[in-house]
């Protein structure tokens, strides 16, 4: 039977101090090896967000193991145990189920790579297929409506206008936006350094004249040029956090009556508009901070669908039904 041992990370503590596991190479129990795996991820430089996500998923797996009576020795965990774990989440979204499968599979793959197991019990399991969703990008009129709600004569309005144009013009993630500092903006060359990208990858992106004017206006008139994160809470003068940006965008969505106003939609709009204007896939991939072109191709699905829809105007079967009937009608004899 699985015996749960308390570990600060599995209980939600992000710190990695006071480790209970000093002999990871001798471990065979699930909880101990999860401990070693999370340590390995931290040593290899995984971001705090990634570490927290892995720990959260593995905590769920450890809880299922305890409650379902999985063997404590990982070598005895079989596909049937994994089905028992995965079966707990059949009512969840496909994206969540995909993540819970993928992150536990990565853990077992590591067990094989580190010689704790000869083979993974995931070898015969298949993850759920994720739907190919088409996220509708903003159109120009919608962006104009959002900007119209931002009064550049106020601190909050100038900041919100700068945020909208930065998200639209650079495609950066909200987590990257809130960590951008004054020093990261090169207004002369119109370049922005992203030092804390996903997976700790750094990159340089460009911003245009309209974005530059909006950010410079906010900094010079309201924020000031002191070091630190550019975008700040307008009431408490503290760095704006992810949730603050999300709340701001939801508020603008309510004001304009527009649904689904969120940061990732700006990122999708950036990619879609870039592809529509013949940007190279490699350029879009780099500017968005993706390591492979797979995600860019998902973004391009919206553009390809719209392009196909426009082409439909030239061959609409229903609209041209009359032509087909005329073509197939028998010749009428004239006396």
HELIX and SHEET records of a PDB file:
HELIX    1   1 UNK A   24  UNK A   26  5                                   3    
HELIX    2   2 UNK A   30  UNK A   43  1                                  14    
HELIX    3   3 UNK A   48  UNK A   68  1                                  21    
HELIX    4   4 UNK A   74  UNK A   76  5                                   3    
HELIX    5   5 UNK A   79  UNK A   86  1                                   8    
HELIX    6   6 UNK A   87  UNK A   89  5                                   3    
HELIX    7   7 UNK A   94  UNK A  113  1                                  20    
HELIX    8   8 UNK A  121  UNK A  124  5                                   4    
HELIX    9   9 UNK A  140  UNK A  148  1                                   9    
HELIX   10  10 UNK A  155  UNK A  170  1                                  16    
HELIX   11  11 UNK A  174  UNK A  177  1                                   4    
HELIX   12  12 UNK A  182  UNK A  184  5                                   3    
HELIX   13  13 UNK A  198  UNK A  200  5                                   3    
HELIX   14  14 UNK A  209  UNK A  218  1                                  10    
HELIX   15  15 UNK A  219  UNK A  223  3                                   5    
HELIX   16  16 UNK A  242  UNK A  256  1                                  15    
HELIX   17  17 UNK A  263  UNK A  276  1                                  14    
HELIX   18  18 UNK A  281  UNK A  288  1                                   8    
HELIX   19  19 UNK A  294  UNK A  312  1                                  19    
HELIX   20  20 UNK A  321  UNK A  328  1                                   8    
SHEET    1   A 3 UNK A 185  UNK A 186  0                                        
SHEET    2   A 3 UNK A 191  UNK A 194 -1                                        
SHEET    3   A 3 UNK A 203  UNK A 206 -1                                        
END                                                                             
